[in-house]
Amino acid sequence: MRYLHTMVRIKDVDESLDFYCNKLGLIQTRRNDYEQGRFSLIFLSAAKDEASAKANNAPELELTYNWDPEDYDVGRNFGHLAYKVDNIYALCQKLMDSGVTINRPPRDGRMAFIKSPDNISIELLQEGEALPAQEPWASMENTGSW
């Protein structure tokens, strides 16, 4: 397993980039705008991690900007922790066998969400290409929120 990023939601892109980049000294490594979903993902790294982050080898801060205005209450602005895993199906099965609820099953062979005992969302992403869809995951429903 490898730590990937921490996600926080932001209300104002310019204000946030000014804070994180100009004031704190982080560097924007990439940005993806998703018109259909009406959101943007902006990834930042520490200056010493910039080259590694661009090669997907260093942890980053993910700023999520939802284009439609939303007020974030306590806890809503923090999104999730994310980890790449060697085999998403094997890990999800191990977690289920240990009593952990899979809130968003890996139906696509690529992504799942679980929650910590303190209700922190954790995203699990398949290392490399998505695994072929397989049961019971492909037809498993979401449970709760993530």
C-alpha positions, 0 to 999 in steps of 0.5 A: 500500500502507498499513501497518495493524497489528502483531499480538502474542498475549497470555495475559491480557487484563486484564494486557495492557490494564493494561500497554498502556493504563494504563501505556504510554498506548495507547487501545483503539479496538475489540474483536471477540470471535469465539466460534466461533474462540474468540479476541478481537482488541483494537486499540489506538492511540497517543493522538494517532492515536485519531481516525484509528485509529477511521476506519481511517486509522492503524496500530494494535497488534492484541492477539490473545487465544486463549481456550484456554490456550497457551504461546508460545515465542520468536517465537510471540507475535509474529504478523504485519505487515499491509498494505492493498493496491490489488489483492491479485491483482495484487500476489500475481502480482507477488510470485510472479513475483519468486520469493516464495511465497504461503503463504496465497493470496487465495482469497477475494479479500480476504486473503493471507499471505507471509513475509519472508526472515527468516520474518516473516509478512506479511498482505495485505488487499484495500482496500475490498470483497473482489475476486470469486474468480478462478483460479488463486487460488480453488483454490490450496492453502496452502504452509507456515505463516504 
